[in-house]
Each structure stands twice: as C-alpha cells, then as structure tokens.
C-alpha cells in the first residue's frame, strides 16, 4: 500500500492561493475562522482541504463604497 503524501502550505502560500493577504489569513486564525494543520517553528501550515474550505466560505461584505462619507454628510446637515 503506497503512502499518500499530503502537501502542506505556509501561511503565505495559502494566502496567495486564496487571493488574500497573509496578514488577513493570520487574523482569520486568531478569530477562529481559519484552521491551520499545525505550527512548524514560527509558521502555520495549511492542508489543501482547509484552503478549499476557506475558498468556498461565506464571505461577509463590508459597507458599500461611499456609505461612510454619506453618513458624515447626513450628520453635518
């Protein structure tokens, strides 16, 4: 029986695969929304399964562009 090798991705590699910054991915780890496989030295590593899970996650959208300015202008009036 052959042993299947599972590739592990660093935080930077996983972030690149997801199209996000590595700092955002680290925030996701801290917030408990991203689950790295383990920490090796100072680096978190991710499995391809976790990267795929994150790729298909429900994303929260921020406020629509310009809404902050519109809110400020409404207060001024």
C-alpha positions in Angstrom: 0.0 0.0 0.0 1.6 3.3 -1.1 1.6 6.2 1.4 -0.1 9.3 0.0 1.9 12.5 0.6 -0.2 15.4 1.8 1.3 18.7 0.8 1.3 21.5 3.4 1.2 25.2 2.5 2.7 28.0 4.5 0.5 31.0 5.5 2.0 33.0 2.6 1.3 30.2 0.1 -2.2 29.6 1.4 -3.0 33.3 1.3 -1.7 33.5 -2.3 -3.9 30.6 -3.3 -6.9 32.3 -1.7 -6.1 35.8 -3.1 -5.9 37.4 0.3 -3.0 38.9 2.3 -1.1 36.7 4.7 -1.9 39.2 7.5 -5.6 38.7 6.8 -5.1 34.9 7.0 -3.3 35.3 10.3 -6.3 37.4 11.6 -8.6 34.6 10.5 -6.5 32.1 12.5 -6.7 34.4 15.6 -10.5 34.8 15.1 -11.0 31.1 14.7 -12.3 31.1 11.1 -9.2 29.5 9.6 -7.8 26.2 10.9 -4.2 25.5 10.1 -3.0 21.9 10.4 -0.1 22.7 12.8 2.6 25.2 13.6 6.1 24.3 12.5 8.6 26.6 14.1 7.1 30.1 13.7 5.0 29.2 10.7 1.4 27.9 10.5 0.8 25.3 7.7 -2.4 24.5 5.9 -3.7 21.5 4.1 -5.3 21.8 0.7 -8.6 20.7 2.2 -8.5 23.7 4.5 -7.6 26.1 1.7 -10.5 24.8 -0.4 -12.9 25.2 2.6 -11.7 28.8 3.0 -12.1 29.4 -0.7 -15.7 28.4 -0.6 -16.6 30.1 2.7 -19.4 32.6 3.0 -17.8 35.9 3.0 -19.0 38.9 4.9 -19.1 42.1 2.9 -18.2 45.4 4.2 -20.2 48.6 3.9 -20.9 49.8 0.4 -18.4 52.3 -1.0 -19.2 55.8 -0.1 -21.6 55.0 2.8 -19.1 56.3 5.4 -19.0 59.7 3.6 -22.8 59.7 3.2 -23.2 59.1 6.9 -20.8 62.0 7.7 -22.6 64.3 5.3 -26.0 63.4 6.8 -24.7 64.4 10.3 -23.4 67.7 9.1 -26.8 68.7 7.6 
